[in-house]
Amino acid sequence: MRKLFTSKWFIVTVAALFILVAIVLGALPGSPVNKLLKPVGAVASPIQRLVRNGGDVFSDFWAAITDGIAIRNENEQLRAEIADLQYQLTQNEEAGIRYEELREAFHIRDTFTNYDIFGASVLSREADEWFSVIRAGLGTEDGIVYEEGQSFAVVDVRMNLIGRVIDINESESNILPLLHEGFVVSGKVNAVNGANVTILGDAGLKRSGLCLVTDIAEGVILEPGTEIVTSGDGGLFPQGIPIGVIETVDYSNPIDVTATLRPYSDIGDLNDIFVMVPYSSNAERIVAAEESEAAATDVSSGSEQSNG
């Protein structure tokens, strides 16, 4: 042990540590060690400056790291808030557009006073990209009394023809759009004493969003842009519902002149639909249904009393 204390390496190490501690303490403002280091100031000052500068560099480096982390977290929070505000803005814009569309739809009631108008949202379309069937959230539980084989006209918010109802259950309706090859409607040129025509869905034309126009009487001149509305013939579609405009006319066969029609309604962009149910017809069916239900209840009550 005595050899260790008298070893020159031990003495040098202790002396170096002592000097280092003294320099570090002397670097502190107001430290009394400064007075002791004055005799060796020429040697100690550069080392003290080095230690002090090293401490400043480390402090600045650590502050930069902590500030960078804080700024990154703040940026992430701001990005999340901006995304949330953008989502709310989009939702509000969509709600405003939807409100204006539905408000505009009220004029359907004013125009067709003999019809009950039932609004519904489009739920989905068939996988067929040309929209074989449109499914809407409207059923018998919403007040429509439906019997097998019946059909009702369907329009959009601007009262343009979409198609007709082909089936209704308790909560949903299936709608056959006018682009479908199974769809037929009697139309007329939208003018006083306008010529009658027939509008058909066509398998080839629907890929271009068009319908076929046939039964054009001899001598009738149709031009691109001519507006076609429902004629009211047949009783299913009330007269005057806008269908679309003539796109092209084929006079190559004078005996069988045909044309194409571009519907007003954009079936691929529908959000809401409106089903037109004849008022008197629906009211009579509701009364009949209520009477039938009441009669069934009376029979059931009478049967229970007899068994009693």
C-alpha positions in Angstrom: 0.0 0.0 0.0 2.9 2.4 0.9 4.4 1.7 -2.5 1.1 2.7 -4.2 1.1 6.1 -2.4 4.7 6.8 -3.3 4.3 5.7 -6.9 4.9 8.5 -9.4 1.9 7.5 -11.5 -0.4 7.7 -8.5 1.0 11.1 -7.6 0.6 12.4 -11.2 -3.0 11.1 -11.4 -4.0 12.7 -8.1 -2.4 16.0 -9.1 -4.1 15.9 -12.5 -7.5 15.3 -10.9 -6.9 18.0 -8.3 -6.0 20.5 -11.0 -9.0 19.4 -13.2 -11.4 19.9 -10.2 -9.8 23.2 -9.4 -10.2 24.4 -13.0 -13.9 23.3 -13.2 -14.6 25.0 -9.8 -12.8 28.0 -11.0 -14.9 28.2 -14.1 -18.0 28.9 -11.9 -18.8 32.6 -11.4 -17.8 33.9 -8.0 -15.9 30.8 -7.1 -13.2 31.4 -4.3 -11.0 29.0 -6.2 -10.4 31.8 -8.7 -8.2 33.5 -6.1 -6.1 30.4 -5.6 -5.7 30.0 -9.3 -4.4 33.5 -10.0 -0.7 32.4 -9.8 -1.3 29.8 -12.4 -3.9 31.9 -14.4 -1.9 31.8 -17.5 -2.2 28.1 -17.6 -5.6 27.6 -16.1 -7.5 30.3 -18.1 -7.3 28.5 -21.5 -8.4 25.2 -19.9 -11.2 27.0 -18.0 -12.4 28.6 -21.3 -12.3 25.2 -22.9 -14.4 23.6 -20.1 -16.8 26.6 -20.1 -17.2 26.5 -23.9 -17.6 22.7 -23.9 -20.4 23.1 -21.3 -22.0 25.8 -23.4 -21.9 23.6 -26.5 -23.3 20.7 -24.7 -26.1 22.9 -23.2 -26.9 24.3 -26.6 -26.9 20.9 -28.1 -29.2 19.5 -25.5 -31.5 22.5 -25.8 -31.7 22.0 -29.6 -32.7 18.4 -29.1 -35.4 19.1 -26.6 -36.7 22.1 -28.6 -36.7 19.9 -31.8 -38.7 17.2 -30.0 -41.2 19.8 -28.7 -41.6 21.5 -32.2 -42.1 18.1 -33.8 -44.8 17.2 -31.3 -46.4 20.6 -31.8 -46.4 20.2 -35.6 -48.0 16.7 -35.3 -50.7 18.2 -33.1 -51.3 21.1 -35.4 -51.5 18.7 -38.4 -54.1 16.6 -36.6 -56.1 19.7 -35.8 -55.9 21.0 -39.4 -57.1 17.6 -40.7 -60.0 17.6 -38.2 -61.0 21.1 -39.3 -60.8 20.2 -43.0 -63.0 17.1 -42.3 -65.5 19.3 -40.4 -65.5 21.8 -43.2 -66.1 19.1 -45.8 -68.9 17.7 -43.8 -70.5 21.1 -43.4 -70.2 21.8 -47.1 -71.8 18.4 -48.0 -74.6 19.0 -45.4 -75.2 22.5 -47.0 -75.4 21.0 -50.5 -77.7 18.3 -49.3 -80.0 20.8 -47.6 -80.3 22.9 -50.7 -81.1 19.9 -52.8 -83.8 18.7 -50.4 -85.2 22.2 -50.1 -85.4 22.4 -53.9 -87.3 19.0 -54.0 -90.3 20.6 -52.2 -91.5 22.0 -55.5 -92.3 18.5 -56.6 -95.3 18.5 -54.2 -96.4 21.9 -55.5 -96.3 20.7 -59.1 -97.9 17.2 -58.6 -100.6 17.9 -56.0 -102.3 14.6 -56.6 -99.3 12.6 -55.5 -97.8 11.6 -52.2 -94.1 12.3 -52.5 -91.8 10.0 -50.5 -88.1 10.9 -50.2 -85.3 8.4 -49.6 -81.6 8.0 -49.8 -79.8 5.8 -52.3 -78.4 2.8 -50.4 -76.5 1.0 -53.2 -76.4 0.0 -56.8 -76.0 -3.5 -58.3 -72.5 -4.6 -59.1 -73.3 -4.0 -62.8 -71.5 -0.8 -63.6 -74.4 0.3 -65.8 -76.7 0.4 -62.8 -79.2 -2.5 -63.4 -81.1 -1.7 -60.2 -80.9 1.1 -57.6 -81.7 0.2 -54.0 -83.2 3.0 -51.9 -84.1 3.2 -48.2 -87.9 3.5 -48.5 -90.4 0.7 -47.7 -93.9 -0.1 -46.6 -93.1 0.9 -43.0 -92.7 4.5 -44.3 -96.3 4.7 -45.3 -96.4 3.2 -48.8 -99.0 0.5 -49.3 -97.6 -1.7 -52.1 -99.3 -4.6 -53.9 -97.6 -7.1 -56.1 -97.2 -5.9 -59.7 -97.6 -2.2 -58.9 -95.0 0.4 -59.9 -94.4 4.1 -59.1 -92.5 6.8 -60.9 -89.2 7.9 -59.3 -87.6 11.4 -59.8 -84.6 13.2 -58.5 -84.4 16.5 -56.5 -84.9 18.5 -59.7 -88.0 16.5 -60.7 -86.1 14.7 -63.5 -87.2 11.1 -64.3 -85.0 8.4 -62.8 -87.0 5.3 -63.4 -89.7 3.3 -61.7 -90.2 1.2 -58.5 -90.3 -2.5 -59.3 -90.3 -3.9 -55.8 -90.8 -2.8 -52.2 -90.3 -4.6 -48.9 -90.6 -3.2 -45.4 -87.6 -1.0 -45.4 -86.2 -0.9 -49.0 -87.2 -0.3 -52.6 -85.7 -1.5 -55.8 -85.8 1.0 -58.7 -85.4 0.2 -62.4 -83.5 3.1 -64.0 -84.5 4.4 -67.4 -81.1 3.3 -68.8 -82.0 -0.3 -68.2 -83.0 -2.3 -71.3 -86.2 -3.4 -69.6 -87.4 0.2 -69.1 -90.1 1.8 -71.3 -91.9 5.1 -70.9 -94.3 7.1 -73.2 -92.9 10.6 -73.8 -93.7 13.7 -75.9 -91.9 16.7 -77.2 -92.2 19.5 -74.6 -94.4 21.8 -76.6 -98.1 22.5 -77.2 -99.4 19.5 -79.1 -95.9 18.0 -79.1 -95.4 14.7 -80.9 -95.6 11.5 -78.9 -92.6 9.1 -78.8 -91.5 6.1 -76.9 -88.3 6.0 -74.8 -86.6 2.7 -74.3 -83.6 1.5 -72.4 -81.0 0.0 -74.8 -78.2 -2.5 -73.9 -75.8 -0.9 -76.4 -76.7 2.8 -75.8 -76.6 2.6 -72.0 -72.8 2.3 -72.1 -72.9 5.9 -73.4 -75.5 7.0 -70.9 -78.2 7.2 -73.7 -81.7 5.9 -74.3 -83.4 4.9 -77.6 -86.3 6.9 -78.9 -88.8 5.1 -81.2 -92.3 5.4 -82.5 -91.6 8.7 -84.1 -94.5 9.5 -86.4 -94.0 10.3 -90.1 -93.3 13.9 -90.7 -92.2 14.6 -87.1 -88.9 16.5 -87.1 -86.7 16.0 -84.1 -83.5 18.0 -83.6 -80.7 17.7 -81.1 -81.5 19.6 -78.0 -85.3 18.9 -78.2 -86.7 18.4 -74.7 -88.7 15.2 -74.0 -91.1 14.9 -71.1 -93.5 12.1 -70.0 -96.8 12.1 -71.9 -99.0 10.7 -69.1 -100.2 7.9 -71.4 -100.5 4.6 -69.6 -101.2 6.1 -66.1 -97.9 5.0 -64.5 -96.0 8.3 -65.1 -97.8 11.6 -64.6 -97.6 14.0 -67.5 -94.8 16.6 -67.7 -91.9 14.9 -65.9 -88.7 16.0 -67.7 -86.8 13.0 -69.1 -84.0 14.5 -71.2 -83.0 15.9 -74.6 -82.6 14.5 -78.0 -78.9 13.7 -78.7 -79.0 12.4 -82.3 -81.6 11.5 -84.9 -81.3 8.8 -87.6 -83.4 9.4 -90.7 -81.7 6.7 -92.8 -84.9 4.6 -92.7 -87.9 7.0 -93.3 -90.3 4.2 -92.2 -88.5 3.7 -88.9 -86.9 6.9 -87.7 -85.1 6.6 -84.4 -83.2 8.9 -82.1 -81.1 8.8 -79.0 -81.9 10.7 -75.8 -79.6 11.8 -73.0 -81.4 11.8 -69.7 -81.3 14.8 -67.4 -80.7 12.8 -64.3 -77.2 11.6 -63.6 -77.9 8.2 -62.2 -74.3 7.7 -61.2 -74.3 10.7 -58.9 -77.6 10.2 -57.1 -77.9 10.7 -53.3 -81.6 11.1 -52.9 -84.7 9.9 -54.8 -88.4 10.7 -54.6 -91.1 8.2 -55.2 -94.4 9.5 -56.6 -97.5 7.6 -55.3 -101.0 8.6 -56.5 -102.6 10.2 -53.5 -106.1 8.8 -53.8 -104.8 5.3 -54.7 -102.5 5.2 -51.7 -105.1 6.6 -49.4 -107.6 4.0 -50.4 -105.1 1.2 -50.0 -104.2 2.5 -46.5 -107.9 2.6 -45.5 -108.4 -0.9 -47.0 -105.3 -2.2 -45.1 -106.5 -0.7 -41.8 -110.0 -2.2 -42.3 -108.5 -5.6 -43.1 -106.3 -5.5 -40.0 -109.3 -4.4 -37.9 -111.4 -7.3 -39.3 -108.6 -9.8 -38.6 -108.4 -8.5 -35.0 -112.2 -8.8 -34.5 -112.1 -12.4 -35.8 -109.2 -13.2 -33.5 -111.0 -11.7 -30.5 -114.2 -13.6 -31.3 -112.3 -16.8 -31.6 -110.7 -16.3 -28.2 -114.1 -15.6 -26.6 -115.6 -18.8 -28.1 -112.7 -20.9 -26.8 -113.2 -19.3 -23.5 
